[in-house]
Amino acid sequence: MAFDSLPDWIIIIAVILILFGGAKKIPELARNLGRASGEYTRGKMELEKEIRNAINNPSAGKDQVDYIESAKKMGIDTTGKTVDQVKQEMSSKLNLENR
């Protein structure tokens, strides 16, 4: 039997939780998972907002190093690219992720 889909894994985890933690733990786990997901989403949106502000407002005192480091953290290869090219790739990546 192969468990390749997400619903299969959710069912398996639910059964394990019921066996070892009791049915009362499932709502608590779901609540904590929802909170963690919300925190992740808020953090991601805040980071995207800061990056957009830095790209759109270069006079805010940001150095080229900040753009390069931010791009690297986003998984963008910066080798041999100008700051403007890096900014463009960062902007494109953010726009693609929000679609």
One Martini backbone bead per residue (centre of mass of N, CA, C, O) as a GRO file, in nm:
protein
   99
    1MET     BB    1   0.094   0.038   0.025
    2ALA     BB    2   0.051   0.368  -0.085
    3PHE     BB    3   0.148   0.709   0.035
    4ASP     BB    4   0.103   0.984  -0.186
    5SER     BB    5  -0.116   1.143  -0.043
    6LEU     BB    6  -0.232   1.373   0.174
    7PRO     BB    7  -0.487   1.228   0.287
    8ASP     BB    8  -0.339   0.976   0.381
    9TRP     BB    9  -0.155   1.121   0.591
   10ILE     BB   10  -0.378   1.246   0.761
   11ILE     BB   11  -0.505   0.983   0.851
   12ILE     BB   12  -0.259   0.862   0.987
   13ILE     BB   13  -0.212   1.089   1.192
   14ALA     BB   14  -0.490   1.076   1.327
   15VAL     BB   15  -0.467   0.786   1.430
   16ILE     BB   16  -0.215   0.828   1.603
   17LEU     BB   17  -0.333   1.050   1.784
   18ILE     BB   18  -0.563   0.884   1.900
   19LEU     BB   19  -0.389   0.656   2.023
   20PHE     BB   20  -0.169   0.855   2.187
   21GLY     BB   21  -0.346   1.143   2.254
   22GLY     BB   22  -0.619   1.170   2.169
   23ALA     BB   23  -0.897   1.356   2.067
   24LYS     BB   24  -0.820   1.630   2.219
   25LYS     BB   25  -0.552   1.697   2.043
   26ILE     BB   26  -0.650   1.777   1.758
   27PRO     BB   27  -0.754   2.069   1.797
   28GLU     BB   28  -0.486   2.175   1.911
   29LEU     BB   29  -0.314   2.111   1.665
   30ALA     BB   30  -0.478   2.275   1.459
   31ARG     BB   31  -0.442   2.546   1.598
   32ASN     BB   32  -0.130   2.553   1.592
   33LEU     BB   33  -0.108   2.524   1.286
   34GLY     BB   34  -0.261   2.784   1.217
   35ARG     BB   35  -0.072   2.979   1.365
   36ALA     BB   36   0.187   2.906   1.213
   37SER     BB   37   0.081   2.976   0.934
   38GLY     BB   38   0.022   3.275   0.995
   39GLU     BB   39   0.310   3.357   1.074
   40TYR     BB   40   0.440   3.285   0.807
   41THR     BB   41   0.270   3.471   0.628
   42ARG     BB   42   0.340   3.737   0.770
   43GLY     BB   43   0.647   3.719   0.732
   44LYS     BB   44   0.644   3.704   0.423
   45MET     BB   45   0.495   3.973   0.373
   46GLU     BB   46   0.702   4.153   0.516
   47LEU     BB   47   0.944   4.083   0.341
   48GLU     BB   48   0.819   4.168   0.071
   49LYS     BB   49   0.771   4.461   0.150
   50GLU     BB   50   1.067   4.537   0.204
   51ILE     BB   51   1.172   4.467  -0.078
   52ARG     BB   52   0.990   4.657  -0.238
   53ASN     BB   53   1.082   4.915  -0.100
   54ALA     BB   54   1.381   4.886  -0.182
   55ILE     BB   55   1.330   4.884  -0.490
   56ASN     BB   56   1.143   5.155  -0.507
   57ASN     BB   57   1.355   5.289  -0.270
   58PRO     BB   58   1.683   5.364  -0.304
   59SER     BB   59   1.697   5.627  -0.094
   60ALA     BB   60   1.688   5.456   0.195
   61GLY     BB   61   2.004   5.349   0.241
   62LYS     BB   62   2.074   5.122   0.056
   63ASP     BB   63   2.277   4.874  -0.034
   64GLN     BB   64   2.397   4.643  -0.247
   65VAL     BB   65   2.429   4.419  -0.036
   66ASP     BB   66   2.130   4.390   0.035
   67TYR     BB   67   2.037   4.285  -0.239
   68ILE     BB   68   2.222   4.044  -0.260
   69GLU     BB   69   2.139   3.904   0.005
   70SER     BB   70   1.838   3.886  -0.056
   71ALA     BB   71   1.864   3.720  -0.313
   72LYS     BB   72   2.006   3.478  -0.186
   73LYS     BB   73   1.768   3.414   0.014
   74MET     BB   74   1.575   3.366  -0.248
   75GLY     BB   75   1.761   3.199  -0.469
   76ILE     BB   76   1.941   3.401  -0.625
   77ASP     BB   77   2.160   3.446  -0.877
   78THR     BB   78   2.442   3.698  -0.863
   79THR     BB   79   2.637   3.628  -1.075
   80GLY     BB   80   2.732   3.894  -1.279
   81LYS     BB   81   2.528   4.107  -1.161
   82THR     BB   82   2.346   4.366  -1.138
   83VAL     BB   83   2.145   4.539  -0.939
   84ASP     BB   84   1.917   4.571  -1.145
   85GLN     BB   85   1.893   4.269  -1.212
   86VAL     BB   86   1.830   4.177  -0.925
   87LYS     BB   87   1.577   4.345  -0.886
   88GLN     BB   88   1.418   4.220  -1.120
   89GLU     BB   89   1.420   3.928  -1.012
   90MET     BB   90   1.283   3.986  -0.745
   91SER     BB   91   1.024   4.101  -0.862
   92SER     BB   92   0.945   3.853  -1.031
   93LYS     BB   93   0.933   3.648  -0.799
   94LEU     BB   94   0.714   3.793  -0.634
   95ASN     BB   95   0.497   3.792  -0.857
   96LEU     BB   96   0.481   3.480  -0.894
   97GLU     BB   97   0.406   3.405  -0.590
   98ASN     BB   98   0.124   3.590  -0.600
   99ARG     BB   99  -0.047   3.406  -0.819
   0.00000   0.00000   0.00000
